[in-house]
Every structure is written in structure tokens, then in C-alpha cells.
């Protein structure tokens, strides 16, 4: 049981570090782009990018749930 919990925790950590907006990896990507470009990020732009990322994650969640429920 502990091994299974460890595997799930590791999978969640890897997924969270993917460079998808609204996840920690997306935040790291924005900070990296800030370092490369050399200027501060615009909070308004980052807000919209995170909103789109969250929408896409929710759409993925709903799509997978619908597929599991109706097309299995």
C-alpha cells in the first residue's frame, strides 16, 4: 500500500511539473521566459495564460470522464 501511494505521489509530482499553464511547471516556464527575455512579466498576460491553461485542464478532465462513462 505504501508503494502504491508513493507511485501515485511521484506521478502527481511529474504531472505538476509539466509546462502547462495553471500548474507549477507553467509557472517555472514563465519565470524562465522572464530570465531569457530580460524583462518583468506582465501580470495581466500571465493571468490570461493561466486561465486558458486551467480551462484546457478542466476540458481534459471532463472529456476523460465522459469517455469513461459513456464509451466504455
C-alpha positions in Angstrom: 0.0 0.0 0.0 2.8 2.4 0.8 4.5 1.6 -2.5 1.3 2.4 -4.4 0.9 5.7 -2.5 4.5 6.5 -3.5 3.9 5.8 -7.1 0.8 8.0 -7.2 2.7 10.8 -5.4 5.5 10.5 -8.0 3.1 10.6 -10.9 1.3 13.7 -9.5 4.7 15.4 -9.0 5.7 14.7 -12.6 2.4 15.9 -14.0 2.5 19.0 -11.9 5.9 20.0 -13.3 4.7 19.7 -16.9 5.0 23.2 -18.6 1.2 23.6 -18.7 -0.2 27.0 -17.6 -2.0 26.8 -14.3 0.4 24.2 -13.0 3.8 24.7 -11.3 5.6 23.8 -14.5 3.8 26.6 -16.3 4.9 29.0 -13.5 8.5 27.8 -13.9 8.2 28.3 -17.7 7.0 31.9 -17.2 9.9 32.6 -14.8 12.3 31.0 -17.3 11.0 33.2 -20.1 11.3 36.2 -17.9 15.0 35.4 -17.4 15.6 34.8 -21.2 13.7 37.9 -22.3 15.1 40.0 -19.6 12.0 42.0 -18.5 9.3 41.5 -16.0 6.3 39.5 -17.0 3.0 41.3 -17.3 0.6 40.1 -14.7 -2.4 40.7 -17.0 -0.9 38.4 -19.7 0.1 35.8 -17.1 -3.5 35.8 -15.7 -5.0 35.1 -19.2 -2.5 32.4 -19.9 -3.2 30.7 -16.6 -7.0 31.0 -17.2 -6.7 29.3 -20.7 -4.5 26.6 -19.2 -7.0 25.9 -16.4 -9.8 25.8 -19.0 -7.9 23.2 -21.0 -7.2 21.1 -18.0 -10.8 21.2 -17.0 -11.9 20.3 -20.5 -9.5 17.3 -20.5 -10.9 16.2 -17.1 -14.5 16.4 -18.4 -13.6 14.7 -21.7 -11.9 11.8 -20.0 -14.8 11.4 -17.5 -17.4 11.4 -20.4 -15.4 8.9 -22.3 -15.1 6.6 -19.3 -18.8 6.9 -18.5 -20.4 6.6 -21.9 -17.9 5.0 -24.3 -16.5 2.1 -22.3 
